[in-house]
Amino acid sequence: MSKIQEFNDLHCAQELLFLGNAWDVLSALALEKAGFQAIGTTSWGIANSLGYADGEWIDFQHHLNIIQAIAEQVNIPVSADIEAGYGHDEQSIIDNVLRTADVGVAGINIEDSFKKQTGLRNITKHCHLLANMRARLDNHGYKDFFINARTDMYLLLKHPFEETMMRAQAYSESGASGVFIPGLIDINEISAITSNVDAPINLLSLPGLTNCQLLKELGVRRLSFGNALSDKIIAYLSQHAAQLVKDQDTSSLYV
């Protein structure tokens, strides 16, 4: 079975897909060893590990090299977070998606928000992008490649429900394999969206939105934790590095 097919099947399995988010090969291998069935890269975590802020500030090829290294070192499917596609027009974005597929991942996250300006892409234009992306992937031998269409309505608006529902339905109809809605936490709204969108819904773990079993009962098919683990690891590293300097003693490393 191909990684693409395996990844698609995980979204239809009895259990919700709990996706581990990695930012380098070491973290990816640790997640695989721990038992995660698939990995998603975290653009925030990758950027942070290289000394950058999130938001497409890294050279795309540099970012892609890290994604490729992760995909080559693990035996489970990998989905690549490529933010908004690292392109200024539809053609360059789709070319970058194909380059990402070529390194062996099973899918991508692609956002509808802009990186170098505020706001979201026009819904009609974004649907056109998704439809053409799907067609190009199919034509290049990547049938069923998982396009996880992320919409950032809940990160930008105070009352995003109706617009989110409209975008989620439109993205699904335009070729997206799934819809990712970071910031959505209201139980009633989650249930309404999963009931009315014909695609697996992916949510981002947040305080108060953490339990896989509860989300499965609400119809959610995938949960990821983004940069939360990488942030926790970095905080742990910083805390213990500071302790070493303060103590001028390395005994804490061996406890």
Beta strands, then each sheet from edge to edge (+ up, - down):
strand 1: 17-22
strand 2: 39-41
strand 3: 78-81
strand 4: 107-111
strand 5: 146-150
strand 6: 178-180
strand 7: 201-204
strand 8: 222-224
sheet 1: 1+ 2+ 3+ 4+ 5+ 6+ 7+ 8+ 1+
end
